[in-house]
Amino acid sequence: MASPPERVAAPAPLRGVLLDLDDTLVPWQTPRHWQWAWRPRGPLLSERHTSAAVRRQLHLWDRERWLGLVGRGPVPDVEAYRRSLSETLRAIAGFTLPAEEEHAVVERFLRPAHDPESFADAAPALRALRERGLQVGVLSDLPLETARLALRRSGLDEGLLVSAGDARGPRPPAAAGFRAAVTSLGLGVREVLYAGDLFWSDVRAAGRAGLAAVLVDRGVTGVRAQGPRVRTLAEIPALVERPPGVDATATSSDEGPVG
């Protein structure tokens, strides 16, 4: 007589959530933000062209972070992030700006003073997570002061920030960086869900570090990789009760994004 199939235990409910900041929790690489930083008084940027340029550059940034993670390139730091913004500006402009102007635009981009943009789902999702008694933290590649400013401008608690791009010590996407962020919540990696907008260097990297992870796909990056994803942060609280498996972010290989 055949033995009954072995039961696979469902993942335990989670006790904490880590969220990426820019373009997950707070709008960041948007046509409006680039308009303000580069051409606040016009002419108007093409929303379609700007969005396409941003999408391409985010793909390259995801790839750069992943290659640094797997040892096939230097580990990007906050200066690498500034260089990525400069490359995005050139892609939007279609030409190279004078070095002084390019620097000024990138610095304005990092210190926005225009009317803030916000995701309507962010504050309610954070409130719902806290009402469930969950620990919540925010991660970002942005410099510390820029990350705090981004949270304040969106009406969110800057005290949620647990890792920034210019922080000392290990930073995500390194496994040690994710583990340090988890430890700051007083939890273990198997107790935390991570949500981010870049598949490889956010979601896949978090999965490699032992966290359950989900892609927040707002349609900005055009990610085609397979794995758990949500369209809105309103879906995150429910995932706490039914988290994706830690290996659910795995794919057939760890080659990462190409091109």
Sequence and secondary structure as in RCSB ss.txt:
>XXXX:A:sequence
MASPPERVAAPAPLRGVLLDLDDTLVPWQTPRHWQWAWRPRGPLLSERHTSAAVRRQLHLWDRERWLGLVGRGPV
PDVEAYRRSLSETLRAIAGFTLPAEEEHAVVERFLRPAHDPESFADAAPALRALRERGLQVGVLSDLPLETARLA
LRRSGLDEGLLVSAGDARGPRPPAAAGFRAAVTSLGLGVREVLYAGDLFWSDVRAAGRAGLAAVLVDRGVTGVRA
QGPRVRTLAEIPALVERPPGVDATATSSDEGPVG
>XXXX:A:secstr
              SEEEEE BTTTB  S HHHHHHHH TTSS   HHHHHHHHHHHHHHHHHHHHHHHTTSS  
  HHHHHHHHHHHHHHHHTS   HHHHHHHHHHHHS  SS    TTHHHHHHHHHHTT EEEEE SS HHHHHHH
HHHTT  GGGEEE TT SS  TTSHHHHHHHHHHTT  GGGEEEEES IIIIIIHHHHTT EEEEE  SSS    
 S EESSGGGHHHHHHS   GGGG  S S     
